[in-house]
């Protein structure tokens, strides 16, 4: 996706404008920091 440069916010905005391209986005690695964000959302603590 051309609009998704790296940050999660950029990815979300790119998907908002082109939802049909979600399959191409699945082939890219997650943006940095997503593992920590998912851990926080899941209630896990980082030590």
C-alpha positions as CSV (number, residue, x, y, z in Angstrom):
1,X,0.0,0.0,0.0
2,X,1.4,3.3,-1.0
3,X,-0.1,5.3,1.8
4,X,1.2,3.0,4.6
5,X,4.8,4.1,5.2
6,X,5.4,2.6,8.6
7,X,3.4,3.8,11.6
8,X,0.2,2.2,12.8
9,X,-1.6,5.4,12.3
10,X,-0.5,5.7,8.7
11,X,-1.6,2.1,8.1
12,X,-5.0,2.8,9.6
13,X,-5.5,5.9,7.5
14,X,-4.3,4.0,4.3
15,X,-6.9,1.3,5.1
16,X,-9.6,3.9,5.6
17,X,-9.0,5.2,2.1
18,X,-8.4,1.8,0.4
19,X,-10.0,-1.0,2.4
20,X,-9.7,-3.4,-0.5
21,X,-5.9,-3.4,-0.2
22,X,-5.9,-5.0,3.3
23,X,-4.6,-8.2,1.8
24,X,-1.4,-6.5,0.6
25,X,-1.0,-5.0,4.1
26,X,-1.1,-8.5,5.7
27,X,2.1,-9.4,3.9
28,X,4.1,-6.6,5.5
29,X,5.6,-6.8,9.0
30,X,3.9,-5.0,11.9
31,X,5.2,-1.5,12.7
32,X,7.7,-1.2,15.5
33,X,6.2,-1.1,18.9
34,X,3.1,-3.2,18.0
35,X,4.2,-6.1,20.1
36,X,4.3,-3.8,23.1
37,X,0.9,-2.3,22.3
38,X,-0.6,-5.7,21.8
39,X,0.8,-6.9,25.1
40,X,-0.7,-3.8,26.9
41,X,-4.0,-4.4,25.2
42,X,-3.9,-8.1,26.3
43,X,-3.1,-7.1,29.9
44,X,0.4,-8.5,29.9
45,X,3.2,-6.7,31.6
46,X,6.7,-6.2,30.3
47,X,9.5,-6.6,32.8
